[in-house]
Amino acid sequence: DTQLGVVFSPHLLSVPRGLLSTIYAPLRGGWDEDRVRGEVAAVYEGEPFVELLPPEEHASLAHVNRSNRCALGVSVVNGSALLTSAIDNLV
């Protein structure tokens, strides 16, 4: 099975600035929230403008308003990784 079944959903919002996206990815056996968060943290380690949010907190435009940062939220829900991201696209 080579299909991942990843769903990338950029949100259409009536706001003057900012982009918010949600990504769902089904997990195979052995993956839990700690492992997913650890992998995401390892990928972005040392990236000064990427902020991995605390557990149970998801990215919102308030996290990044008027900054050049990307906020990332990570959790696991019903066997799928749920990632949220927010950026201010006008900076």
SENUPA-615498 format. One record per residue (C-alpha): x negated, y, z negated; residue number from 1; chain; residue in three letters. Coordinates in steps of 0.05 Angstrom, whole numbers. Example, Ala and Ser with C-alpha at 12.3 -4.5 7.8 and 13.67 -1.06 7.14 Angstrom:
2
{{-246,-90,-156},1,'A','ala'} {{-273,-21,-143},2,'A','ser'} 
This chain:
91
{{0,0,0},1,'A','asp'} {{-34,63,24},2,'A','thr'} {{23,112,13},3,'A','gln'} {{15,155,-48},4,'A','leu'} {{84,185,-52},5,'A','gly'} {{57,252,-75},6,'A','val'} {{108,309,-74},7,'A','val'} {{82,380,-68},8,'A','phe'} {{136,432,-81},9,'A','ser'} {{119,506,-76},10,'A','pro'} {{175,546,-108},11,'A','his'} {{212,601,-72},12,'A','leu'} {{220,656,-125},13,'A','leu'} {{247,726,-121},14,'A','ser'} {{186,758,-153},15,'A','val'} {{140,813,-126},16,'A','pro'} {{76,772,-136},17,'A','arg'} {{53,702,-153},18,'A','gly'} {{58,631,-127},19,'A','leu'} {{83,573,-169},20,'A','leu'} {{78,500,-148},21,'A','ser'} {{97,433,-177},22,'A','thr'} {{63,368,-156},23,'A','ile'} {{90,299,-173},24,'A','tyr'} {{46,238,-164},25,'A','ala'} {{65,167,-183},26,'A','pro'} {{15,133,-228},27,'A','leu'} {{-10,62,-224},28,'A','arg'} {{-22,18,-285},29,'A','gly'} {{-74,42,-335},30,'A','gly'} {{-61,116,-325},31,'A','trp'} {{-33,157,-383},32,'A','asp'} {{-31,231,-398},33,'A','glu'} {{-99,231,-432},34,'A','asp'} {{-132,199,-372},35,'A','arg'} {{-98,245,-322},36,'A','val'} {{-116,307,-363},37,'A','arg'} {{-188,281,-369},38,'A','gly'} {{-195,273,-294},39,'A','glu'} {{-166,342,-280},40,'A','val'} {{-211,373,-333},41,'A','ala'} {{-272,338,-302},42,'A','ala'} {{-255,364,-232},43,'A','val'} {{-249,436,-255},44,'A','tyr'} {{-303,436,-309},45,'A','glu'} {{-346,497,-301},46,'A','gly'} {{-296,534,-257},47,'A','glu'} {{-288,601,-292},48,'A','pro'} {{-222,619,-258},49,'A','phe'} {{-184,554,-270},50,'A','val'} {{-149,546,-337},51,'A','glu'} {{-124,477,-358},52,'A','leu'} {{-66,492,-404},53,'A','leu'} {{-55,455,-470},54,'A','pro'} {{-13,392,-469},55,'A','pro'} {{62,402,-461},56,'A','glu'} {{51,472,-431},57,'A','glu'} {{65,484,-358},58,'A','his'} {{39,539,-313},59,'A','ala'} {{79,602,-306},60,'A','ser'} {{67,667,-270},61,'A','leu'} {{58,700,-338},62,'A','ala'} {{-6,660,-347},63,'A','his'} {{-38,692,-285},64,'A','val'} {{-5,760,-274},65,'A','asn'} {{-55,810,-247},66,'A','arg'} {{-113,762,-253},67,'A','ser'} {{-153,718,-205},68,'A','asn'} {{-143,656,-248},69,'A','arg'} {{-105,592,-231},70,'A','cys'} {{-66,562,-289},71,'A','ala'} {{-55,486,-288},72,'A','leu'} {{-7,447,-330},73,'A','gly'} {{-12,371,-333},74,'A','val'} {{35,320,-363},75,'A','ser'} {{61,250,-349},76,'A','val'} {{136,239,-342},77,'A','val'} {{169,172,-327},78,'A','asn'} {{106,142,-298},79,'A','gly'} {{87,202,-254},80,'A','ser'} {{36,256,-263},81,'A','ala'} {{69,325,-264},82,'A','leu'} {{23,382,-248},83,'A','leu'} {{42,455,-245},84,'A','thr'} {{0,511,-217},85,'A','ser'} {{6,586,-216},86,'A','ala'} {{-34,640,-182},87,'A','ile'} {{-26,714,-169},88,'A','asp'} {{-31,719,-94},89,'A','asn'} {{-40,794,-93},90,'A','leu'} {{-106,797,-130},91,'A','val'} 
